[in-house]
């Protein structure tokens, strides 16, 4: 069953090629929810064609993220990797001691590379992410 959305707000392009629109829709089951329209997407219960027609030209133009916004996103991703991948190993003395010296060195280098990501010469527009040890 395809749902036709008649109420929306805050429609804005979120890609420089205008292929994605971020919008809030008043979904009949879920109420006001964030929703992303992606050109060519067919896996939605929302009638995307009708929604695009309803929105029409009432879409805020794409605005590239500022360097401050890029830096914030990179720091957020870095911090998430530290918490989810590195800390459970490095801060757990039992797990850490089960690793050989070579693996400990790999994890230490990975952690340092993550912490130093903001020191890269291309930061925040061109960042090379370190590879997590296997």
C-alpha beads as a LAMMPS data file, in Angstrom:
LAMMPS data file: protein, C-alpha beads

134 atoms
133 bonds

1 atom types
1 bond types

-500.0 500.0 xlo xhi
-500.0 500.0 ylo yhi
-500.0 500.0 zlo zhi

Masses

1 110.0

Atoms # bond

1 1 1 0.000 0.000 0.000
2 1 1 1.363 3.384 -0.994
3 1 1 0.782 6.350 1.308
4 1 1 0.192 9.819 -0.091
5 1 1 1.660 12.540 2.101
6 1 1 -0.092 15.899 2.034
7 1 1 1.720 17.692 4.861
8 1 1 5.432 18.404 4.928
9 1 1 7.824 21.005 6.288
10 1 1 11.476 22.059 6.090
11 1 1 12.265 20.570 2.673
12 1 1 15.910 21.086 1.725
13 1 1 18.316 19.632 -0.817
14 1 1 21.111 17.766 0.980
15 1 1 23.279 16.924 -2.012
16 1 1 25.018 19.220 -4.455
17 1 1 23.399 17.421 -7.419
18 1 1 19.889 17.878 -5.940
19 1 1 19.327 14.110 -5.926
20 1 1 18.378 14.002 -2.233
21 1 1 15.853 16.025 -0.264
22 1 1 15.603 15.987 3.524
23 1 1 12.077 16.822 4.693
24 1 1 9.751 16.285 7.624
25 1 1 6.506 14.548 6.697
26 1 1 3.287 14.050 8.611
27 1 1 3.025 10.277 8.293
28 1 1 -0.496 8.952 9.002
29 1 1 0.859 6.260 11.366
30 1 1 3.987 7.830 12.855
31 1 1 3.141 11.542 12.885
32 1 1 5.849 14.065 12.040
33 1 1 9.039 12.214 11.120
34 1 1 12.240 13.067 9.233
35 1 1 12.245 11.621 5.729
36 1 1 14.784 11.558 2.909
37 1 1 13.748 11.501 -0.728
38 1 1 16.393 9.901 -2.951
39 1 1 16.056 9.970 -6.726
40 1 1 15.430 6.455 -8.025
41 1 1 14.416 5.046 -4.619
42 1 1 11.576 2.539 -4.948
43 1 1 11.611 0.903 -1.513
44 1 1 9.320 3.306 0.309
45 1 1 5.689 3.019 1.348
46 1 1 5.389 6.759 0.638
47 1 1 4.370 7.849 -2.875
48 1 1 7.587 9.720 -3.660
49 1 1 6.367 11.104 -6.966
50 1 1 3.303 12.632 -5.314
51 1 1 5.414 13.981 -2.442
52 1 1 7.846 15.623 -4.868
53 1 1 4.894 17.167 -6.702
54 1 1 3.430 18.417 -3.416
55 1 1 6.755 19.957 -2.397
56 1 1 7.284 21.421 -5.871
57 1 1 9.798 24.256 -5.781
58 1 1 9.394 24.791 -2.022
59 1 1 12.837 23.329 -1.352
60 1 1 15.736 25.173 0.227
61 1 1 18.786 25.194 -2.023
62 1 1 21.746 22.992 -1.156
63 1 1 24.255 24.641 1.120
64 1 1 27.663 23.000 1.358
65 1 1 28.756 22.303 4.926
66 1 1 31.174 24.790 6.420
67 1 1 34.645 23.702 7.505
68 1 1 33.424 23.927 11.084
69 1 1 30.524 21.559 10.324
70 1 1 32.855 19.158 8.490
71 1 1 35.307 19.208 11.392
72 1 1 32.514 18.550 13.867
73 1 1 31.289 15.554 11.845
74 1 1 34.790 14.117 11.592
75 1 1 35.380 14.495 15.326
76 1 1 32.032 12.838 16.014
77 1 1 32.926 9.874 13.776
78 1 1 36.398 9.652 15.324
79 1 1 34.993 9.694 18.858
80 1 1 32.465 7.033 17.935
81 1 1 35.220 4.773 16.583
82 1 1 37.258 5.261 19.748
83 1 1 34.314 4.360 21.977
84 1 1 32.979 1.448 19.920
85 1 1 36.165 -0.149 18.578
86 1 1 39.267 0.949 20.443
87 1 1 38.242 1.500 24.064
88 1 1 36.698 -1.961 24.588
89 1 1 40.087 -3.471 23.753
90 1 1 42.622 -0.942 25.001
91 1 1 40.898 -0.175 28.314
92 1 1 40.110 -3.814 29.152
93 1 1 43.224 -5.183 30.803
94 1 1 42.214 -8.819 30.262
95 1 1 41.601 -8.366 26.540
96 1 1 44.696 -6.200 26.184
97 1 1 46.953 -8.734 27.893
98 1 1 45.588 -11.512 25.624
99 1 1 46.953 -9.633 22.601
100 1 1 50.536 -10.159 21.551
101 1 1 52.955 -7.250 21.457
102 1 1 52.504 -6.881 17.692
103 1 1 48.702 -6.542 18.003
104 1 1 49.035 -4.178 20.946
105 1 1 51.311 -1.983 18.822
106 1 1 48.785 -2.047 15.951
107 1 1 45.926 -0.987 18.238
108 1 1 48.054 1.699 19.866
109 1 1 49.038 3.077 16.457
110 1 1 45.396 2.992 15.295
111 1 1 44.255 4.845 18.415
112 1 1 46.975 7.458 17.967
113 1 1 46.113 7.897 14.285
114 1 1 42.460 8.473 15.206
115 1 1 43.396 11.013 17.863
116 1 1 45.726 12.789 15.400
117 1 1 43.193 12.931 12.562
118 1 1 42.593 16.637 13.207
119 1 1 46.317 17.267 12.653
120 1 1 46.259 15.990 9.048
121 1 1 47.188 18.670 6.530
122 1 1 43.903 18.301 4.634
123 1 1 41.652 18.441 7.703
124 1 1 38.673 18.887 7.560
125 1 1 38.099 18.765 3.807
126 1 1 40.442 15.891 2.969
127 1 1 40.916 13.261 5.669
128 1 1 42.512 9.830 5.379
129 1 1 40.984 7.441 7.889
130 1 1 43.324 4.873 9.442
131 1 1 42.561 1.196 8.955
132 1 1 41.343 -0.660 12.028
133 1 1 43.517 -3.642 12.979
134 1 1 42.002 -7.011 12.227

Bonds

1 1 1 2
2 1 2 3
3 1 3 4
4 1 4 5
5 1 5 6
6 1 6 7
7 1 7 8
8 1 8 9
9 1 9 10
10 1 10 11
11 1 11 12
12 1 12 13
13 1 13 14
14 1 14 15
15 1 15 16
16 1 16 17
17 1 17 18
18 1 18 19
19 1 19 20
20 1 20 21
21 1 21 22
22 1 22 23
23 1 23 24
24 1 24 25
25 1 25 26
26 1 26 27
27 1 27 28
28 1 28 29
29 1 29 30
30 1 30 31
31 1 31 32
32 1 32 33
33 1 33 34
34 1 34 35
35 1 35 36
36 1 36 37
37 1 37 38
38 1 38 39
39 1 39 40
40 1 40 41
41 1 41 42
42 1 42 43
43 1 43 44
44 1 44 45
45 1 45 46
46 1 46 47
47 1 47 48
48 1 48 49
49 1 49 50
50 1 50 51
51 1 51 52
52 1 52 53
53 1 53 54
54 1 54 55
55 1 55 56
56 1 56 57
57 1 57 58
58 1 58 59
59 1 59 60
60 1 60 61
61 1 61 62
62 1 62 63
63 1 63 64
64 1 64 65
65 1 65 66
66 1 66 67
67 1 67 68
68 1 68 69
69 1 69 70
70 1 70 71
71 1 71 72
72 1 72 73
73 1 73 74
74 1 74 75
75 1 75 76
76 1 76 77
77 1 77 78
78 1 78 79
79 1 79 80
80 1 80 81
81 1 81 82
82 1 82 83
83 1 83 84
84 1 84 85
85 1 85 86
86 1 86 87
87 1 87 88
88 1 88 89
89 1 89 90
90 1 90 91
91 1 91 92
92 1 92 93
93 1 93 94
94 1 94 95
95 1 95 96
96 1 96 97
97 1 97 98
98 1 98 99
99 1 99 100
100 1 100 101
101 1 101 102
102 1 102 103
103 1 103 104
104 1 104 105
105 1 105 106
106 1 106 107
107 1 107 108
108 1 108 109
109 1 109 110
110 1 110 111
111 1 111 112
112 1 112 113
113 1 113 114
114 1 114 115
115 1 115 116
116 1 116 117
117 1 117 118
118 1 118 119
119 1 119 120
120 1 120 121
121 1 121 122
122 1 122 123
123 1 123 124
124 1 124 125
125 1 125 126
126 1 126 127
127 1 127 128
128 1 128 129
129 1 129 130
130 1 130 131
131 1 131 132
132 1 132 133
133 1 133 134
